[in-house]
């Protein structure tokens, strides 16, 4: 069975590869190196999670079902056939979660709010018990000295809205804005930092074109409406939050990655394919938000979707841009396929992670350089970066995870070098604090700084937890 997860995205590509532990080890070629290894005071060190991957309690306190409740039912789409019914049990153990984060010397926690806990049907009636949970979660963070970063949508669309067409339906954009306004009204007295959408490109391509994520749809016809309606929803939600929350800070988190031509340099026909796909993957979300335009390769998909005035709505000021980075992707020309796009492979001899993707911190530097040169150099937070254990069903977590420490260190070297080149990067969030339920990989993929003995089981900090704690407390990145 092929496995594609949110962090295994090498778009359209993407089969999983079970790699050895050496997959995350340092390579011989030099990574970008900063002049100074000292991060500035006030740099935010944090961790990131998502509601459906951590909360459990899927049928508790009035929560409505989401598209993922249906997609994972029966386990056919999940590598280890596991269920997220308990996950890390964070709905009940959020106090322990917060204590682990604060205990690591971290100052920020990026979590997501489950839309169907707040509005079980996605629109209309509000579930006060669901809102009360998020009030308790935010209050616990504030008491521990953490800054809460709340993501409003992390792929768990309320099931009722999917029955009305989901993101293919323009009305979903307006419903999302209503939901954002409700969250702002009910939590804005204590919650001041919001992220609108998480990785809209992944949700579009992997959920609506390839069909390996919920809602499990396929077909290129979905690209235009799903992309544009998410962008439109984001613009409307930003407007709603700014209108309703005093002193609010709003950002958007994108999965950004270089799109590189497959094969040797003389295979010149692959370069236009990679460039076009990069426009659809990166530019189709960056451009509407920061420029009020769409890249040319996207326009054909939008012919019956884009309306007058929409791009004024999608272009909104943001206080920061969240960048999620894991790997570059490689693509080539395939005249026999409908899309003419063929998934490529990393260069021969490249180091690979647990999903068979190239480990390349320079790709993150490339992303930050685009933002400097092409997008007005917005303030940035690295809202996700991290490394999984080798993927193996039933395998225990690796406690002495030196490979993860090396991975994080190398990417932070690139971040610091980019800051020295002029990128205003304000923080770095590791994915994730605890080994959680990793979408279609279930519990077979482990990204945490802390292990867990089965769903809801005992938590044990790994070596990376102590290493990251020392870094967060000193701000000084070790050389090894």
LUMNU-654476 format. One record per residue: residue in one letter; x, y, z of N, C-alpha, C, O in turn. Coordinates in steps of 0.2 Angstrom, whole numbers, plus 5000, padded with zeros to 4 digits. Layout:
N
AXYZXYZXYZXYZ/...
***
This chain:
480
X500449945000500050005000500450065000500950075004/X500350114996500650174996500450225001499850215003/X500850255004500650305010500850375009501450385007/X500350415009500550485008500250525014499750515016/X500750565017500450595023500650675022500950695017/X500350715026500450785026501150805025501350855022/X501650765029502350785029502650745024503250755023/X502350695020502650655015502450685008502550645003/X502250745008502050775002502650794997502950834999/X502650754992503150774986502650774980502650734976/X502250824980501650834977501450784971501950774967/X500950754971500650704966501050644966500950594962/X501550644970502050594969501950534972502150484970/X501750524977502150514982502050454986501550444990/X502450404984502450344988502850344994503350384994/X502650304999503150305005503650265004503650215000/X504250275007504850235007505050225014505050265018/X505050155016505350145023506050155023506450105020/X506250205026507050215026507350195033506950185038/X507950185033508350165039508450225043508250285041/X508650215049508850265054509250315051509250375053/X509750295047510250345044509850395039510250445037/X509250385038508850435033508950505036508950555032/X508950515042508950585045509650605047509750655051/X510150565046510850585048511150645043510950655038/X511650675046511950735042512250705036512550655036/X512250745031512550725024513250755024513450795029/X513650735020514350755019514350835017514750875019/X513950845011513950915009513750965014513350955018/X514051025013513951075018513251105018513051125012/X512951115023512351145024512451225025513051245026/X511951265023512151335024512351355032512051325036/X512851395033513051405039512951475041513151525037/X512751495047512651565049513351585052513751545054/X513351655052513951685055513951675063514551665066/X513351685065513351675073512751625074512351615070/X512851585079512351535081511951555087511551515089/X511951625089511551645094510951675091510951725087/X510351655093509751675091509551735095509751745101/X509151785092509051845096508551835102508151795102/X508651885107508151875113507451885110507351925105/X506951855112506251865110506051815104505451805102/X506551775101506451725096505951675099506151655105/X505451655096504951615099505051535097505051525091/X505251505102505351425102504651395103504351405109/X504451345099503751315101503751255097504151225094/X503151225098502951165095502251165092501851215093/X502051125087501451125083501051065084501351005084/X500451065084499951005084499351025080499251075077/X498950975079498250985076497750945080497850895083/X497150975080496550945084496450875082496450825087/X496350855076496150785074496650735076496550675077/X497350755076497850715077498050705085498350655087/X497750745089497950745096497350735101497350705106/X496750765099496250775104495850705106495750695112/X495750665102495350605103494650635105494450685102/X494250595109493550625111493150645105492850695106/X493150605100492750625094492050625095491650665091/X491750595100491050595101490850625108490350605111/X491250675110491150695117490950775117491150805112/X490450795121490250865122490050895116490150955115/X489650855112489350885106489650895100489450935095/X490350875100490650885093490350845088490150785088/X490350875082490050845076490550815072491150825073/X490350765067490850725064491250775058490950825056/X491850755056492150795051492250745045492150685046/X492550765040492750725034493250675036493250615033/X493650685041494150635043493850585047494150525047/X493350595051492950545054492750485049492850425051/X492450505044492250455039492850425035492850365034/X493350465033493850445029494250385033494550335029/X494350395039494750345043494350285045494650235048/X493750285045493250235047493450165044493450165038/X493550115048493750055046494450035044494649985044/X494850095044495550085043495850075036496450065036/X495450065031495650045025496150095022496550085018/X496050165024496550215021497150225025497550275024/X497150195031497650205036498150155036498050095037/X498850165036499350125035499350065041499350005039/X499250085047499250035052498550015055498449985060/X498050045051497250035052497050055059496650035062/X497450105062497350135068496750185068496550205063/X496450205074495950255074496250305078496550295083/X495950375077496150425081495650445087495650495089/X495250395088494750405093495050425100494650465104/X495650405102495950425108496550475106496650525109/X496950455101497550495099497950505105498150455108/X498150565106498550575112498150595118498350615123/X497450595117496950605122497050675125496950685131/X497250725121497350795123496750825125496750875128/X496150805123495550835125495450825133495250875136/X495750775136495750765143496350785146496450795152/X496950775142497650775145497950845143498550845143/X497550895141497850955139498350985144498851015142/X498150975150498551005156499250975155499751005156/X499350905154499950875154500350895147500950905148/X499950905142500250935136500651005137501251015136/X500251045140500551115142501151115146501651145145/X501051065151501651055156502251035152502851055154/X502150985148502750965144503051025140503651025139/X502651065137502851115132503251165137503851185135/X502951185142503251235147503851205150504351245151/X503851145151504451115154505051105150505651105152/X504951115143505451115139505751185138506151195133/X505551235142505751305141505451335135505651395133/X504951315132504651345126504151395128503851395133/X503951435123503551495125502951505120502551545120/X502851455116502351455111502051385109502451335109/X501351385108501051325107500551335101500051375102/X500651305095500251305089499751245090500051185089/X499151255091498651205091498151225086498151275083/X497651175084497051195080496451185084496351145088/X495951225081495251225084494851175079494851195073/X494551125082494051085077493451125076493051135080/X493351145070492751175068492151145070491651175072/X492051075070491451045071491351035079490851015081/X491851055083491751065090491351125092490951135096/X491551175088491251245089490551245085490051275088/X490551225079489851215075489851145073490051135068/X489451105076489351035074489151025067489350975064/X488751065064488551065057488951115053488751115047/X489451145055489851185051489551255050489951305048/X488951265052488551325051487951325056487751275058/X487751385058487151385062487351375070487751415072/X487051335073487051325080487851315083488251285080/X487951355088488651355092488551305098488151305101/X489151265098489151215104489551245109490251255109/X489251275115489651305120490151255124490651285126/X489951195124490451145127491051145123491651135126/X491051145117491651145113492051205114492651205115/X491751265114492151325115492451325122492951355123/X492051295127492351295134492951255134493451275138/X493051205130493651165130494251215128494751215131/X494151245123494651285120494851345125495351375125/X494351375128494451425134494951395139495451425141/X494751335141495251295146495951285143496451295147/X495951265137496651255134497051315134497651315135/X496651375131497051435131497251465138497851485139/X496751455143496951485149497551445152497951475156/X497551375151498151335154498751365151499251365154/X498751375144499351405141499551475144500151485145/X499151515145499251585147499551575154500051615156/X499251535158499551525165500251495165500651505170/X500451455160501051425160501551475156502151455155/X501351535154501851585151501951565144502351595141/X501451535140501451515133501051565129500551595132/X501251575123500851615118500451565114500751525111/X499751565115499351515110499351545103499151605102/X499451495099499351515091498851465089498951405089/X498251485088497651445086497551445078497451495075/X497651385075497451375068496751355068496451315071/X496351395063495651385063495451325059494851295060/X495851305054495651255050496251215048496751235045/X496251145051496851105049496551035046496650985049/X496151045041495850995036495250955039495050915035/X495050975045494450935047493850965046493450985051/X493650975040493051005038492350975041492350915040/X491951005044491350975046490950935041490950955035/X490750875042490450825037489850855034489850845028/X489450895037488850925034489050965029488650965024/X489551005030489751055024490051015018489951035012/X490350955019490550915014489950895010490050885003/X489450875013488850855010488550905005488150895001/X488650975007488451025003489051044997488951094994/X489551004997490051014992490751034994491151034991/X490751045001491451065004491751125001491351174999/X492351115000492751174997492551184989492851234987/X492251144986492051154979491451204979491251234974/X491151214985490551254986490751324988491051324993/X490651374984490851444986490551464993490851504997/X489951434995489651455001490151435007490051465013/X490551385006490951365012491451425014491651425020/X491651465009492051525011491651565016491951595021/X491051585015490651625019490551595026490551625031/X490451525026490351485032490951485036490951495043/X491551485033492151485037492251555040492451555046/X492051605037492151675040491651685046491851715051/X491051655045490651655051490951615057490851645063/X491251565056491551525061492151565064492151565070/X492551595060493051635062492851685067493151705072/X492251725065491951775069491751745075491851785080/X491451695076491251665082491751645087491751665092/X492351615084492951605088493251665091493351675097/X493251715086493551785088493151815094493351835099/X492451815093492051835098492051805105492051835110/X492051735105492051695111492751685114492751685120/X493251695110493951675113494351735113494951735116/X494151785109494651845108494851885114495351925113/X494551875120494751915126495351885128495751915132/X495551825126496151785129496551765124497151755125/X496351745118496651725112496851775107496351805104/X497451795106497551855102497951835095498051885091/X498151775094498551755088498251695085498151645088/X498051715078497651665075498051645068498351685065/X497951585066498151565059497551535056497151495059/X497451565050496851545046496851475044496451435047/X497151455039497151395036497851365036498351395036/X497851295037498551255037498551225031498151185029/X499151235027499351205021498751185016498551135015/X498451245014497951235009498151195003497751155000/X498751205001498951164995498951084996498751054991/X499151065002499150995003498350975003498250915001/X497951015007497250995007496950985000496550944998/X497151034996496851034989497150974985496750934983/X497750964984498050914980497950844983497750794979/X498150834989498150764992497450744994497250684994/X497050794996496350774998495850774992495350744992/X495950814987495450824982495650814974495250814970/X496350794973496550784967496850704967496650664963/X497250694972497550624972497050584976497050524975/X496750604981496250574985496450524990496150484993/X497150534993497350494998497250525005497350485010/X497050585005496750615012496050625011495750625005/X495650645017494950665016494950725013495350775013/X494450735009493850695008493850635003493350605002/X494450625000494550564996494350574989494150534986/X494350644987494150654980494750654975495250664977/X494550644969495050644964494850684958494250694956/X495350704954495250744948495450814948495350854952/X495750834942496050904941495550954941495651014943/X494850934940494350984940494251014947493951074947/X494450984952494451014959494951064960494851104965/X495451074957495951114958495751184959495851224964/X495351214954495151284954494751304959494851344963/X494151264960493651284965493951274972493851314977/X494251224974494551204980495051254982495051284988/X495551274978496051324979495751384980495851424985/X495351414976495051484976494651494982494651544985/X494151444984493751454989494051454996493851485001/X494651414996495051415002495351485003495351515008/X495651514997495951574997495451634999495551675003/X494851624996494251674998494051665005493951725008/X494051605008493851595015494351635019494151665024/X494951625017495551655022495451725022495551755027/X495351765016495251835016494651855020494751905024/X494151825019493551845023493651835031493451875035/X493951775032494151765040494551815043494451835048/X495051835039495551885041495151955043495251985048/X494651975038494252025039493852025045493752065049/X493551965046493151955052493551955059493251985063/X494151925059494551925065494752005066494752025072/X494952035061495152105063494552155065494652195069/X493952135062493452175065493152155072492852205075/X493352095074493052075080493452065086493252055092/X494152065085494652055090495052105091495452125087/X495052135097495552195099496252165099496352115102/X496752205096497452185096497652115093498052085096/X497252095088497352035085497952025081498152075078/X498251975081498751955076498551895072498351845075/X498551905065498351855061498851835056499251875053/X498951765055499451745050499151685046498551665047/X499451665041499251605037499851555036500451585035/X499751495037500251445036500251405030499651375028/X500751405026500751375019501351325019501851325023/X501251265015501751215014502151235008501851225003/X502751265009503151295004503651245003504051225007/X503851234996504351194994504651204987504251224983/X505251204986505551214979505251154975505251094977/X505051174969504851124964505451114959505551164955/X505751064959506351054955506251004949505950954950/X506651014943506550964938506950904939507450904942/X506550844937506850784938507450774933507450794928/X507950724935508450704931509050754930509150794933/X509350734924509950774923509850844920509250854917/X510350884920510250954917510050954910509750994908/X510250904906510150904899509450884898509150894892/X509050864903508350844902507950904902507550914907/X508050954898507751024899506951024898506651074901/X506650974896505950974895505550964902504950974903/X505950944907505650944914505651004918505251014922/X506051054916506051114919505451154919505151184924/X505051164913504451194913503851164917503451194920/X503951094917503451064921503551074929503051094932/X504151074931504251094938504051164940503751174945/X504251204935504051274936503351284937503051324941/X502951254932502251264932501951234938501451264941/X502151174940501851144947502051184953501651194957/X502651214953502851264958502351324959502151344964/X502151344953501651404953500951374956500651414959/X500751314954500151294957500151274964499651284968/X500751254966500851234973500951284978500651294983/X501451334976501651384980501351454978500951484983/X501351474972501051534970500351544970500051594971/X499951484970499251484970498951504977498351524977/X499451504982499251524988499551594991499251634994/X500251594989500551654991500351714987500251774990/X500251714980500051764976499351804978499351864978/X498851764979498151794980498251834987497951884988/X498651804992498651834999499051894998498851945001/X499651894995500151944996500151994990500452044991/X499851974984499952014978499252024975499152074972/X498751984977498051994974498051974967497652004963/X498451924965498451894959498451814959498551794965/X498451784953498551714953499151704948499151744943/X499551654948500051644943499751614937499251584937/X500051634931499751614925499551544924498951524922/X499951494927499751424926499151404929498851354928/X498851444934498251434938497651454935497151434936/X497751504930497151544927496651494924496051504924/X496851444920496451404917495951364921495451344919/X496251354927495751314932495251354935494751334938/X495351424935494851474938494351504934493951544936/X494351474927493851514923493151524925492851574924/X492851474928492151474930492151484938491551474941/X492651504941492651514948492851584951492451604955/X493351614948493551684950492951734948492751734942/X492751774953492251824952492651894953493151904956/X492251944950492552014951492552034958492052014962/X493052064960493152084967493452034972493652044977/X493551964969493751914974494451924976494651914982/X494951954971495651954973495752014978496252024981/X495252064978495352114983495152084990495452104995/X494752034990494651994997495151954999495351945004/X495451914994496051864995496651904998497051885002/X496751964995497352004997497252045004496852095004/X497552015009497452045016498052055019498552015018/X498152105023498752115027498752055032498352035036/X499352025033499551975038500051995043500552035040/X500051975049500551995054501151955053501751975055/X501051895050501651845049501351795044500751785043/X501851765041501751715036502051645039502651645041/X501651595040501851535043502151495037501851485032/X502751465038503051425033503151355036503551345041/X502851305033502951235034503451205029503351215023/X504051185031504451155027504751085029504951075034/X504751045024505050975025505550955019506050925021/X505350965013505850945008505650975001505051005000/X506150974996505950994990505550934986505550884989/X505250954980504950894976505250904969505450954967/X505250844966505550834960505050814955504650764956/X504950844949504450824944504750824937505250864936/X504350794933504550784926503950784921503450784923/X504150784915503650784909503450704908503850664908/X502750694907502450634906501950644901501350654903/X502050634894501550654889500950594889500450614886/X501050544893500550494893500050504898499550474898/X500150544903499650564908499250614907499450664903/X498650624910498150674909498450744911498350794907/X498850744916499150804919499850824915500050884916/X500150774912500850784909501350794914501950814913/X501150774920501650784926501850714928501350674930/X502450704929502650634932503050654938503450694939/X502950614944503350624950504050604948504150554945/X504550634951505250624950505550594956505150574961/X506150584957506550564962507050614964507350644960/X507250614971507850654973508450624969508450574966/X508950674969509550654965509950594968509850574974/X510250554964510550494966511050504972511450554971/X511050464977511450474983511250524988511550534993/X510650564986510450614991510150574998509950514997/X510250605003510050575009509250585009508950635007/X508950535012508150525012507950525019508250495023/X507350555020507050545026506550485026506650445021/X506150475031505750415032505250405026505050345025/X505050455023504650455017504950455010504550455005/X505550445010505950445004506050515001506150514995/X505950565004506050635002506850655003507150625008/X507050694999507750725001507750765007507350815008/X508250755011508350795017508850855014509350845013/X508550915014508950975011508751035014508251075012/X509051055019508951115023509051175018508751225019/X509451175013509551225008508851245005508751305002/X508351195004507751215001507351265005506951305003/X507451255012507151305016507451375015507051425015/X508051375014508351445013508151475006508051535006/X508051425001507751444995507051474996506951524993/X506651445000505951475001506051545004505651585002/X506451555009506451615013506751665008506651725008/X507251645003507451694998506951714994506951774992/X506451674992505851694987505551744991505351794988/X505351734997504951785001505251855002504951905001/X505951855002506351915002506251954995506152014995/X506351914990506451944984505851954980505752004976/X505351914981504751914977504051934980503551944977/X504051934987503451944991503551994996503151995001/X503952044996504052095000504352085007504252125012/X504652025008504952005014504552005020504652045025/X503951975020503551975026503851945032504351905032/X503651955038503851925044503651855044503051835041/X504051815046503951735045504051705052504451725056/X503651655053503751605058503751535055503351515051/X504251495056504351425054503851385058503951365064/X503251375055502651345059502651275060502351245064/X503051235055503251165056503851155053504051175047/X504251105056504851075053504951015058504951025064/X505150955055505350905060505450835056505450835049/X505550785059505850725056505550665060505550665066/X505250615056504950555058505450505059506050495056/X505350455064505650395065505550355058505150375055/X505950305057505850265051505150235052504850215058/X504750225047504050215047503950135047504150095043/X503750105053503650035054503050025058503050045064/X502549985056501949975060502149935066502449885066/X501949965072502049925078502749935081502849915087/X503149975078503849985081503750035086503450085086/X504150025092504250075097504550135095504950135090/X504450195098504850255097505550245099505750215103/X505950285095506650285096506850345101506750395100/X507050325107507150375113507750415112507750475113/X508250385110508950415109508950445102509350415098/X508550495100508450515093508950565091508750625089/X509550545090510050595088509950615081510150665079/X509650575077509450595070509050655070509050695065/X508550655075508050715075508450775077508350825074/X508850765082509250825084509650855078509650915077/X509950805075510350835069509950865064510150915061/X509350835062508950865057508750935059508750985055/X508450945065508251015068508851055068508751115066/X509451035070509951085070510151105063510251165063/X510151065059510351085052509851135049510051185045/X509251125050508751165047508751235051508651285048/X508951235057509051295061509651335059509651395059/X510151305057510751335054510551375048510751435047/X510051345043509851375038509451435039509451495036/X508951425044508551485047508951545049508851605047/X509451525053509951585056510251615050510351675050/X510551575045510851605039510451655035510651705033/X509751635035509251675031509151735035509051795032/X509151735041509051795045509551845044509451905044/X510151815044510751865043510751895036511051945035/X510351855031510351885024509751935024509651965019/X509351945029508851995029508151965030507652005030/X508051895031507351875032507151885040507451865044/X506551915041506351925047505951865050505351865050/X506351815053506051755055505951765063506451785066/X505351755065505251775072505151715077505151715083/X505151655074505051595078505151525074505151525068/X505251475078505251405075504951355079505051355085/X504451325076504051275079504151205077504151195071/X504351155081504451085079503751055079503351065083/X503751015073503250965073503550895076503950865072/X503350875082502750895086502950875093503550855094/X502550895098502750885105502750805107503150785110/X502150775105502050705106501950665100501650695095/X502150605100502050555094501250555093500950525098/X501050585088500250585088500050535082500450495079/X499350545080499050505075499250545068498950595067/X499650515064499950555058499550535052499750505047/X498850555052498450555046498450485043498350435047/X498550475037498550405034499150365036499050305034/X499650385040500150345042499950315049500250275052/X499350345052499150325059499750335064500050385064/X499850285068500450285073501050255071501550255075/X501050235064501750205062502250265061502850245060/X502050325060502550385059502550415066502050435069/X503150435068503250465074503750525074504250525072/X503450585075503750645074503950685081504250735081/X503750655087503750685093504350695096504850655095/X504450745101504950755105504850715111505350705116/X504250685112504050645118503650585115503250595110/X503850525117503450465115502850455119502750485125/X502450405116501850385120501750315119501850285114/X501650285125501550205125500850195123500350175127/X500650195116500050175114499550235115499750285118/X498950235111498450295112498350305119498050265123/X498450375121498350395127498750365133498650375139/X499350335131499750305136500250345139500150405138/X500750315143501250355146501650395142501850365136/X501850455143502250495139503050495142503050495148/X503550495138504250485140504650535135504650525129/X504950585138505350635134505950595131506250555134/X506050615124506650585121507250625122507150685125/X507750605119508350645119508250715116508550765118/X507850715111507750785107507450835111507450895111/X506950805116506650855121507150895125507050955125/X507650855128508150895132508550935128508750995130/X508750915122509150955117508751025116509051075116/X508151015114507751075112507651125118507651185117/X507551095124507451135130508151175131508051235132/X508751145130509351185131509351235126509651295128/X509151225120509251275115508751335116508951395116/X508151315118507651365119507851415125507651475125/X508151385130508351425136508951465135508951525138/X509351445130509951485129509951525123510251575122/X509551505118509551535111510151515107510251545102/X510651475110511251465107511251395103511151345107/X511351395097511251335093511951295093512451325091/X511951235096512551195096512851185089512451175084/X513451165089513751155083513751075081513751055075/X513551035086513450965085512950935090512750875090/
***
